[in-house]
Amino acid sequence: MPIYNAPLADMKFILNDVFNAEQFWQANEKLAHVDAATAEAILEEMAKFAQNVTLPLNRTGDEEGAHYENGKVTTPAGFKEAFQQYAEGGWIGLGADEEWGGQAMPKMLTVLADEMLFATNPSFMLYPLLSVGAGMALNSYASQEQKETYLPKIYSGEWSGTMCLTEPHAGTDLGIIKTKAEPNEDGSYNITGTKIFITGGDHDLAENIIHLVLAKTPNAPAGSRGISLFIVPKFIVNADGSLGERNTAGPGSIEHKMGIKASATCVMNFDAAKGYLVGKENEGLAAMFVMMNYERLSMGIQGLGASEYAYQNAAQYATDRLQGRSANGVQSPNKPADSILVHGDVRRMLLNARANNEASRAFAVYVGQQLDITKFSTDAEAIAKANNRVALLTPIAKAYLTDTAFDAAIDAQMVFGGHGFIREWGMEQCVRDLRIAQIYEGTNGVQSQDLIGRKTIKCNGEFIAEYIAEIRDFANDLDTDLNFIKDATLDVATEVDMITQHILERAKENADFANAAAVDYLHAVGLLSFSYMFARIANAAKNKDGQFYQDKLALTHYFIQRVLPDLHARIAKIKAGAEVLMNFSEDYFTTQA
């Protein structure tokens, strides 16, 4: 049976040693209620829940799946009870404002709690995740009355939330959605249309589901400027807060998927369903992006969780699996063979995964810290700087963390050999479940285009320049005994700075250049970010005694020598330009040999 032990020591190291989280929290009046002891207690409790409740439901949930029958969706056995336990524990509102029944915990902490759930049961995690995202959008744009009506119920787990964007003909290009919103005399709207790929569109976990639906009102401007956002509850909410009649919004079917089978992915039909405008007409996309950006970071955490889970199981298997002998002679003379850990290629795969996990975790906490600054700081300059950093790094968090995590999961599966292809070992499910993280909430190719286009070219490289300046300042302050990571990080910063300038110039000459270079550029910035994280990790570990800290330094060396060189290949691909891609005619791709 697959194992999982929450990496609490690593999590505490990242919070306490790498980011001095308690000092950061205590310096902010709005976060002064959080200290290291509180954070550690929360992580320890989540570890128990993840290991004892959601992990045992992971394989059974995958095998049973979500079911659709007679217009209703049911979740696998045990999910409803687990969701109730999760809600009663206050986990849905962990990061929510106290005004709505939340615990107002910082994002730096909640990303680590989320990691444990994603590691043990990504299908389960998606249900409360959508609720939290919906709550964030409502908290940012809804009226006070709407907040009072919906937020306490969402954060308590009595109700859940969804986001309904995609339509059969409109995915990335939301400006061409067809869902209509016709106004009624009482101020409500009739919402009519079909949405697809709606996570948690229907289920049996909560008594009501609050759909946030993008639609267009009559005479709305063309394109994305004409999109509005509406609350469309599964059951109409009466004036006294009780539930009334069933709304004309419901699932038409659920998708049969490669992975996350216990998560209900619904086709949702809205047939003149009663809806309520959130914010102003034609400004719905901004509200929905609050939710989408939250989900994009969460997808990166899904990648991290899966990579950690895969690594732990592969490392355990490699320790127990006896095959062949070491090239340097017999290592276990009392056994019929040595463990496969004596083989360099097995170690390569495991160390790649381990390096990814540690850098990804630090990066997630770093992005969480930027989000905390935007939410809790009173310093306008600091908020503006953090907003720029979040804008730049959100596509990195989503795309780079899931790309590298998928590679790590594939490596971990390979460690198992043939057993990695067999269901009972858990690796094939891990790979299947993780694959979607590179696809939903904007494919990783789209995230790359966002980074190179809107977050780099559009601002003439301002965001990335600010980030590189911070990285250089940190690296230059490192002690001489850390020159190995200092020099590497400064070199990467220079390389990324130079290739950014190259992109800014080439993009002026060829409109296709940015799109062609986008994925490689995202990976280049991702490698820079991981180098920065390892610089911070090494700095926190350098003067501490014990094998735990020595291993951090050793892994930093591994990253520099065996992972970071990928940067040169990425830069070479960027410099190759767009012509080598675009010179093929469209007929080439459809002509059969």
C-alpha positions in Angstrom: 0.0 0.0 0.0 1.3 3.5 -0.8 2.8 5.4 2.1 2.9 9.1 3.0 4.6 10.8 5.9 4.1 14.5 6.1 7.5 16.3 5.7 6.9 18.3 8.8 10.6 18.8 9.5 11.2 20.2 6.0 8.1 22.4 6.3 9.1 23.9 9.7 12.6 24.5 8.3 11.3 26.5 5.4 9.0 28.5 7.6 11.3 29.1 10.6 14.8 29.0 9.2 14.5 30.0 5.6 11.8 32.7 5.8 11.8 33.6 9.5 8.0 33.5 9.4 7.3 34.2 13.0 9.3 37.5 12.8 7.4 38.4 9.6 4.1 37.7 11.2 4.7 39.4 14.4 5.9 42.6 12.6 2.4 42.9 11.1 -0.5 43.9 13.4 -3.0 41.9 11.3 -0.9 38.7 11.6 0.3 39.1 15.2 -2.0 36.3 16.3 0.2 33.8 14.5 3.4 32.5 15.9 5.7 29.5 15.2 4.0 27.3 17.8 0.6 27.9 16.4 1.8 27.3 12.9 3.5 24.0 13.9 0.3 22.8 15.7 -1.8 23.5 12.6 0.7 21.6 10.4 0.8 18.7 12.8 -3.0 18.4 12.9 -3.3 18.6 9.1 -0.6 15.8 8.9 -2.8 13.6 11.0 -5.9 14.3 8.9 -4.0 13.8 5.6 -2.4 10.5 6.7 -5.4 9.0 8.6 -8.4 10.3 6.6 -7.7 11.3 3.1 -4.8 8.9 2.2 -6.9 5.8 2.8 -9.6 7.2 0.5 -7.3 7.9 -2.4 -7.2 4.6 -4.1 -10.7 3.6 -3.3 -12.0 6.9 -4.5 -10.1 6.5 -7.8 -11.6 3.0 -8.3 -15.1 3.9 -7.4 -15.1 7.4 -8.9 -17.8 10.0 -8.8 -21.2 8.9 -10.3 -23.9 10.7 -12.2 -27.5 9.3 -12.3 -30.9 11.0 -12.7 -29.4 14.5 -12.6 -27.4 14.0 -9.4 -23.8 13.3 -8.6 -22.6 11.1 -5.7 -19.0 11.0 -4.5 -17.2 7.8 -3.5 -17.7 6.1 -0.2 -16.1 7.9 2.7 -15.8 11.3 1.0 -18.9 12.8 2.6 -17.8 11.9 6.1 -14.2 13.1 5.4 -15.6 16.4 4.0 -17.7 16.9 7.1 -14.8 16.2 9.3 -12.6 18.6 7.3 -15.3 21.3 7.6 -15.9 20.8 11.3 -12.1 21.1 11.8 -12.3 24.7 10.4 -10.0 23.8 7.6 -12.0 25.4 4.8 -11.8 28.8 6.5 -8.2 28.4 7.6 -7.0 31.5 5.6 -10.4 33.3 5.5 -11.2 36.5 7.3 -12.5 36.1 10.9 -15.5 38.3 10.0 -16.8 35.3 8.0 -15.9 32.6 10.4 -12.4 32.0 9.2 -9.1 31.8 11.1 -7.2 34.5 9.2 -4.0 32.3 8.8 -1.3 33.6 6.4 -0.9 32.1 2.9 2.7 31.2 3.9 1.1 28.6 6.2 -1.9 27.5 4.2 0.1 26.5 1.2 1.9 23.9 3.4 -1.4 22.6 4.7 -2.7 22.4 1.2 0.4 20.4 0.1 -0.5 17.6 2.5 -4.0 17.2 1.2 -2.9 17.3 -2.5 -0.2 14.7 -1.7 -2.7 12.3 -0.2 -5.9 12.9 -2.1 -6.0 15.5 -4.9 -9.6 14.5 -5.9 -10.9 15.3 -2.4 -8.9 18.5 -2.1 -10.5 20.0 -5.2 -13.9 20.2 -3.5 -13.0 22.6 -0.7 -10.4 24.3 -2.9 -13.1 25.6 -5.2 -15.1 26.8 -2.2 -12.2 28.8 -0.9 -11.6 30.3 -4.4 -15.2 31.3 -4.7 -15.1 32.8 -1.2 -12.1 34.9 -2.2 -13.9 36.3 -5.3 -17.0 37.1 -3.3 -15.0 38.7 -0.6 -13.3 41.0 -3.1 -16.2 42.0 -5.3 -19.6 41.0 -3.8 -21.9 43.4 -1.9 -22.0 43.4 1.9 -25.3 41.6 1.8 -24.0 39.0 -0.5 -21.0 38.4 1.7 -23.2 38.0 4.8 -25.4 35.6 3.0 -22.9 33.3 1.4 -19.4 33.5 3.0 -20.1 32.1 6.5 -21.9 29.1 4.9 -19.1 28.5 2.4 -16.4 28.7 5.0 -18.3 26.5 7.4 -18.6 23.8 4.7 -22.4 23.9 4.8 -22.3 25.2 1.3 -19.7 24.8 -1.4 -18.6 26.9 -4.4 -17.6 26.5 -8.0 -16.4 28.7 -10.9 -18.2 28.3 -14.2 -16.1 29.8 -17.1 -15.5 27.3 -19.9 -18.0 26.6 -22.6 -17.8 24.0 -25.4 -16.6 26.6 -27.9 -14.8 29.0 -25.5 -11.9 28.0 -23.3 -8.9 30.3 -23.2 -10.9 32.9 -25.2 -13.6 33.7 -22.7 -14.6 36.8 -24.7 -16.7 34.6 -27.0 -18.8 32.9 -24.4 -22.5 32.5 -25.2 -24.1 32.2 -21.8 -26.8 34.9 -21.4 -28.0 36.9 -18.5 -31.4 38.5 -18.9 -32.4 41.0 -16.2 -35.6 40.6 -14.2 -37.6 43.4 -12.6 -36.6 42.3 -9.1 -32.9 42.9 -9.8 -32.1 39.3 -10.4 -31.1 37.7 -13.8 -32.1 34.6 -15.7 -28.9 32.8 -16.7 -29.1 30.5 -19.7 -26.2 28.5 -21.2 -23.9 25.5 -20.9 -20.6 25.3 -19.1 -18.2 22.4 -19.2 -15.3 21.1 -17.1 -16.9 22.4 -13.9 -15.1 20.9 -10.9 -17.5 20.1 -8.2 -20.5 21.3 -10.3 -22.6 18.8 -8.4 -22.0 16.5 -5.5 -23.5 15.2 -2.2 -20.9 16.8 0.2 -22.8 20.1 1.0 -26.5 21.1 1.2 -26.1 23.9 -1.4 -23.6 24.8 -4.1 -22.9 28.4 -5.0 -21.9 28.7 -8.7 -20.0 31.7 -9.8 -21.0 32.0 -13.5 -19.6 34.2 -16.3 -22.3 35.4 -18.6 -23.2 38.4 -20.9 -26.1 40.8 -20.4 -28.0 42.2 -23.4 -26.1 44.7 -25.4 -22.9 43.9 -23.5 -19.7 45.0 -25.3 -18.0 42.5 -27.5 -15.2 40.4 -26.2 -13.9 40.1 -22.6 -15.1 43.7 -21.8 -18.7 42.5 -21.9 -18.4 39.7 -19.3 -20.3 39.9 -16.0 -20.2 37.6 -13.0 -23.3 36.1 -11.3 -24.1 34.1 -8.2 -26.3 31.1 -9.2 -27.1 28.9 -6.2 -28.2 25.3 -6.6 -31.0 26.1 -4.2 -32.4 29.6 -4.0 -31.5 31.2 -0.7 -34.5 32.8 1.1 -34.4 36.2 2.7 -34.0 34.5 6.1 -31.0 32.5 4.9 -32.9 29.2 4.6 -32.9 27.2 1.4 -35.9 27.5 -0.9 -36.7 25.9 -4.2 -34.3 24.1 -6.5 -32.8 26.4 -9.1 -32.9 25.5 -12.8 -29.1 24.9 -12.8 -27.7 21.4 -12.7 -25.4 18.8 -14.2 -26.1 17.2 -17.6 -23.4 14.7 -17.2 -19.9 14.2 -15.7 -16.7 13.6 -17.6 -14.9 10.3 -17.7 -11.3 11.2 -17.1 -7.8 10.0 -17.1 -7.3 10.9 -13.5 -8.9 12.7 -10.4 -11.8 10.3 -11.0 -13.3 11.0 -7.5 -13.6 14.7 -8.4 -16.8 15.4 -10.2 -16.1 17.3 -13.4 -19.5 18.3 -14.7 -21.3 19.6 -17.7 -23.5 22.3 -16.2 -26.8 23.4 -17.8 -28.3 26.7 -16.8 -31.9 27.0 -18.0 -33.2 30.5 -17.1 -31.6 29.9 -13.7 -32.0 32.6 -11.1 -28.7 34.6 -10.8 -27.5 37.6 -8.9 -24.9 40.1 -10.3 -21.6 40.3 -8.4 -20.1 43.8 -8.6 -20.9 45.8 -11.8 -22.0 44.6 -15.2 -19.2 44.0 -17.7 -16.6 43.7 -14.9 -16.9 40.1 -14.1 -13.6 38.9 -15.5 -11.6 40.9 -12.9 -13.6 39.3 -10.1 -13.2 35.8 -11.6 -9.4 36.3 -11.9 -9.2 36.7 -8.1 -10.4 33.1 -8.0 -8.4 31.9 -11.0 -5.1 33.2 -9.7 -5.7 31.5 -6.4 -6.4 28.3 -8.2 -3.3 28.6 -10.3 -1.0 28.8 -7.3 -3.0 25.8 -5.9 -2.2 23.8 -9.0 1.4 24.3 -8.3 0.8 23.0 -4.8 -0.9 20.0 -6.4 2.2 19.3 -8.3 4.4 19.7 -5.2 2.2 17.3 -3.2 2.2 14.7 -5.9 6.0 15.0 -6.3 6.5 14.5 -2.6 4.2 11.5 -2.5 5.8 10.0 -5.5 9.3 10.5 -4.1 8.5 9.0 -0.7 7.1 5.9 -2.2 9.9 5.5 -4.7 12.6 6.0 -2.1 11.0 3.4 0.1 10.8 1.0 -2.8 14.4 1.6 -3.8 15.5 0.9 -0.3 13.7 -2.4 -0.1 14.2 -3.6 -3.7 17.2 -5.9 -4.1 18.5 -6.2 -7.7 22.1 -6.7 -8.8 25.3 -5.6 -7.2 27.1 -2.3 -6.9 29.7 -1.5 -9.5 32.1 -0.9 -6.6 31.6 -4.4 -5.1 29.1 -6.1 -2.9 27.4 -3.7 -0.4 25.1 -6.1 1.3 26.9 -9.4 1.6 24.2 -11.0 3.8 21.6 -10.4 1.1 21.1 -12.0 -2.3 21.6 -8.6 -4.0 22.1 -5.0 -3.1 19.3 -2.5 -3.0 18.8 -0.6 -6.2 20.0 2.5 -4.3 23.5 1.5 -5.2 22.8 2.4 -8.8 23.6 5.9 -9.9 20.7 6.2 -12.3 18.2 5.3 -9.5 19.8 8.0 -7.3 19.6 10.5 -10.2 15.8 10.0 -10.4 15.3 10.2 -6.7 17.5 13.2 -6.3 15.8 15.1 -9.1 12.5 14.6 -7.4 13.9 15.5 -4.0 15.5 18.7 -5.3 12.3 19.6 -7.0 10.3 19.1 -3.8 12.5 21.2 -1.6 12.8 24.1 -4.1 9.1 24.0 -5.0 8.1 24.1 -1.3 10.3 27.1 -0.6 9.0 28.8 -3.7 5.4 28.2 -2.8 6.0 29.7 0.7 7.8 32.7 -1.0 4.9 33.4 -3.3 2.6 32.9 -0.2 4.6 35.6 1.6 4.1 38.0 -1.3 0.4 37.3 -1.2 0.4 38.0 2.5 2.1 41.3 2.0 -0.6 42.3 -0.6 -3.4 41.4 1.9 -2.0 42.4 5.3 0.6 45.1 4.8 -0.2 48.8 5.3 2.8 50.0 3.3 1.6 51.1 -0.1 5.0 50.7 -1.7 5.5 47.2 -0.3 2.0 46.3 -1.5 2.7 47.6 -5.0 6.0 45.7 -5.2 4.4 42.5 -3.9 1.6 42.8 -6.4 4.1 43.0 -9.2 5.9 40.0 -7.9 2.7 37.9 -7.6 1.8 38.9 -11.2 5.2 37.7 -12.4 5.4 34.5 -10.4 1.8 33.2 -10.6 2.4 31.6 -14.0 5.7 30.2 -12.7 4.0 28.7 -9.7 1.3 27.1 -11.8 3.3 25.9 -14.8 6.9 25.4 -13.7 5.9 23.6 -10.4 3.6 21.3 -12.3 6.0 20.6 -15.2 8.8 19.7 -12.9 6.5 17.7 -10.6 5.2 15.7 -13.5 8.8 14.9 -14.5 9.5 13.9 -10.9 6.5 11.7 -10.7 7.5 9.9 -14.0 11.0 9.4 -12.6 9.6 8.0 -9.3 7.3 5.7 -11.3 10.4 4.5 -13.3 12.2 3.6 -10.0 9.5 1.0 -9.5 10.2 -0.6 -12.9 7.3 -2.8 -14.0 5.6 -2.3 -10.6 5.3 1.4 -11.3 2.8 0.4 -14.0 0.7 -1.7 -11.7 -2.2 -0.1 -9.8 -1.6 -1.5 -6.3 1.7 0.4 -6.0 0.0 3.8 -6.4 2.4 5.3 -8.9 0.2 5.0 -12.0 -2.6 6.8 -10.2 -0.2 9.5 -9.0 0.8 10.1 -12.6 -2.7 10.1 -13.9 -4.0 12.4 -11.2 -1.2 14.9 -11.7 -1.4 15.2 -15.4 -4.4 17.5 -15.2 -2.5 20.0 -13.2 -0.6 21.0 -16.3 -3.8 21.5 -18.2 -6.6 23.1 -16.1 -6.7 26.7 -14.9 -5.0 27.7 -18.2 -2.6 25.2 -19.8 1.0 25.5 -19.0 1.6 26.8 -22.6 -0.9 29.6 -21.9 0.8 30.4 -18.6 4.1 30.7 -20.5 2.5 33.1 -22.9 1.1 35.1 -20.0 4.6 35.3 -18.5 6.5 36.4 -21.6 3.7 38.6 -23.0 1.7 40.3 -20.3 4.2 40.0 -17.5 7.4 40.7 -19.4 7.1 42.3 -22.8 4.0 44.4 -22.0 5.8 46.1 -19.1 9.2 46.2 -20.9 10.8 43.8 -18.5 10.1 45.8 -15.4 8.7 43.0 -13.3 11.5 40.5 -14.0 14.1 43.3 -13.5 12.8 43.9 -10.0 12.9 40.2 -9.2 16.4 39.8 -10.5 17.5 42.8 -8.5 16.2 41.2 -5.3 17.9 37.9 -6.2 21.2 39.6 -6.8 21.0 41.6 -3.6 20.4 38.4 -1.6 23.2 36.4 -3.4 25.7 39.2 -3.0 25.2 39.2 0.8 26.0 35.5 1.2 29.1 34.5 3.1 32.2 33.3 1.2 31.6 29.7 2.4 28.5 29.7 0.2 30.3 30.9 -3.0 29.2 27.7 -4.8 25.6 28.8 -4.7 26.3 32.5 -4.7 28.2 32.4 -8.0 25.7 30.0 -9.6 22.8 32.2 -8.7 24.4 35.4 -9.9 25.4 33.7 -13.2 21.8 32.5 -13.7 20.5 36.0 -12.9 22.8 37.4 -15.6 21.8 34.8 -18.1 18.1 35.4 -17.5 18.6 39.1 -17.6 20.4 38.9 -21.0 17.9 36.5 -22.6 15.0 38.8 -21.4 16.6 41.7 -23.2 17.1 39.5 -26.2 13.4 38.6 -26.1 12.3 42.3 -25.8 14.3 43.1 -28.9 13.3 40.1 -31.0 9.6 40.5 -30.2 9.6 43.9 -31.9 10.9 42.3 -35.1 8.7 39.2 -35.2 5.2 38.9 -33.8 5.6 35.1 -33.6 8.8 35.2 -31.6 7.3 35.5 -28.1 4.9 32.6 -28.4 7.6 30.4 -29.8 10.0 31.2 -26.9 7.4 31.2 -24.2 7.7 27.8 -22.6 11.5 27.8 -22.6 11.5 31.3 -21.1 9.2 30.2 -18.3 11.5 27.3 -17.5 14.5 29.6 -17.6 12.8 31.9 -15.0 11.8 28.8 -13.1 15.4 27.6 -12.9 16.4 31.1 -11.7 13.7 30.9 -9.0 14.8 27.5 -7.8 18.4 28.7 -7.7 17.2 31.6 -5.5 15.4 29.2 -3.3 18.4 27.0 -2.9 20.5 30.0 -2.0 18.0 30.8 0.8 18.0 27.2 1.9 21.8 26.9 1.9 22.0 30.2 3.8 19.6 28.9 6.5 21.4 25.6 6.9 25.1 26.7 6.7 25.9 27.2 10.4 23.7 24.5 11.9 24.9 21.1 13.2 23.3 17.8 12.2 22.8 15.6 9.2 19.5 17.3 8.4 21.2 20.6 7.6 24.2 19.0 5.9 21.8 17.2 3.6 20.3 20.6 2.6 23.7 21.8 1.5 24.5 18.6 -0.3 21.2 18.8 -2.2 22.0 22.4 -3.2 25.3 21.1 -4.7 23.3 18.5 -6.6 20.9 21.1 -7.9 23.7 23.3 -9.2 25.6 20.5 -10.9 22.8 18.3 -12.3 19.7 20.4 -12.7 20.7 24.0 -13.3 22.7 23.2 -16.5 19.3 22.8 -18.2 19.3 26.6 -18.4 21.8 26.6 -21.3 19.5 24.3 -23.4 16.5 26.6 -22.7 18.4 29.7 -23.7 19.7 28.0 -26.9 16.1 27.1 -27.9 15.0 30.7 -27.3 17.7 32.1 -29.5 16.8 29.6 -32.3 13.9 31.9 -32.9 10.4 31.4 -34.3 11.2 30.8 -38.0 12.2 27.2 -37.5 8.7 26.6 -36.1 6.6 28.9 -38.3 8.2 28.1 -41.7 6.2 24.9 -42.0 3.0 25.3 -43.9 -0.3 24.3 -42.2 -0.7 21.6 -44.8 2.4 19.9 -43.5 0.6 19.0 -40.3 -2.3 17.3 -42.0 -0.6 15.8 -45.1 -0.3 12.0 -44.7 2.8 10.2 -45.9 
